[in-house]
Every structure is written in C-alpha cells, then in structure tokens.
C-alpha cells in the first residue's frame, strides 16, 4: 500500500531566502483559493499572492506567494491557513449560537 501524496507541496524554484515560492494544493478549487488569497494579501508581510486552477479536469490549485523578506513564503502560507481556520471557527460558533437562540 503506497502513501497518499501530500496535500500541499512546494514547487521549484524557491528564492534562496525563501521569500517567494509556489505551492500546489491537491483536491481544492476556487473556494479555498480565493479565501486564502484574500487572507494572505491582508498580511502586511506579503507582497503578492495569486492562485490558479490549471485545468478544470485536474484536481490542483496552484498558489504563488511572495513576501517582503521578513518571513518566508512557507511561513506566510502557514499563517494564512491558520487565519482561515480561525475565521471558519468564528463563523461556525456564531452560526451555532444563533441557531440555538431560535
């Protein structure tokens, strides 16, 4: 039995200081891409973030992250993913609380 491929992989090339990198996220689409891009661009350490779906029949989201050099692109991505999870938790908690009030 072979191991499943990683959910996120870093694509070459990466700048020597790690400030710019591309990532490929498996089995995701515009739902994650747009939300993640939005949150990454709100990070003052991020200079650029963009994503693309190479082809509708391929289950990949390609993400490019460039920082000003204060943090690495990998660290910015990790922070963006954490921020997105935190935001989803707030939405879920608020929704659950409102439903219980009915």
N, C-alpha and C positions, 0 to 999 in steps of 0.2 A: 504494500500500500504506500503510495507516494504522498508526500506532504502537500498540502494546498499551497498554491502560490501566495505570496504576501499581498495583503490588501493595498498597501502603499509601497511603491518602490521609487527610489531616486534614480533619475535618468542622467546619463553622462551627456555633456560635460558639466562639471560644477566648478565655479570660480575657485581659485586657490584659497581665498579667505572664507569660502562658504556663503558669501553674501548673495549669490544668485544660483538658483538651481531649478530644475524641472522635476516634477513628480508625476507618476501615473497611478491613478486610483482605480482599482478594479471594481466592476459591478456598481458604478454610480453614474448619475446623469446630471442634468441641469439643476435639479432640486438641491443637491449638495453643492455643486459648483458655484452657483450664483450666491447662495448664502455664505459660503466660505470665502469667496472673493470679496464680498461686501465687508465681512468682519475683518479680513486681513487688511483691506485698504483703510480701515479705521485705525489700525495700529500705526502710530507715528513713526515707528522704526522701519515700516515697509514703504519702499519707493514705488513698486509696481507689483500687481498681481493680476493675472489673467488666466482664463481656462478655455479649453476647447474640448469638444467631443469629436474625435477624428472621423468617425463614420457611425451612423445610427445602428448598423449591424454589429459593431464592435463594442463590447462592454467596458469601455475605458473612458476615463476623464483625465485629460492632461492639464496640469496646473503649473504655471511658471510664477516663481516668487523671487523678487529682488528686494534687498534691504539696503539701507544706507551704510551698512557695515558694522553697526553697533551690536547686532545679533546675526546669527546665521539664518539662512532661508529655512533650514530644518527646524530651528527653534521657533521661528515665526509661524511656520505651519502647525507645529505642536500647540502653540499658544492659540492660534486661530481655531483649531479643532476643540480645544478646551473651552474657549469662549462660546463656541456654537453649542457645545453640550450644556454649558451653564445656562445659556439663553433658552434652550429647549426645556430644561428643568423648570425655569421660571414660568414659562408658558404652560407647561403641564400642571404645575402646582396651582397657578391662577385658575385654570380651567376646572380642575378638580374641586377647588374651593367654591367656585361659582355654581357648579352643578349641585354640590351638597347644600347650598343655600336655597335651592328651589324647593 
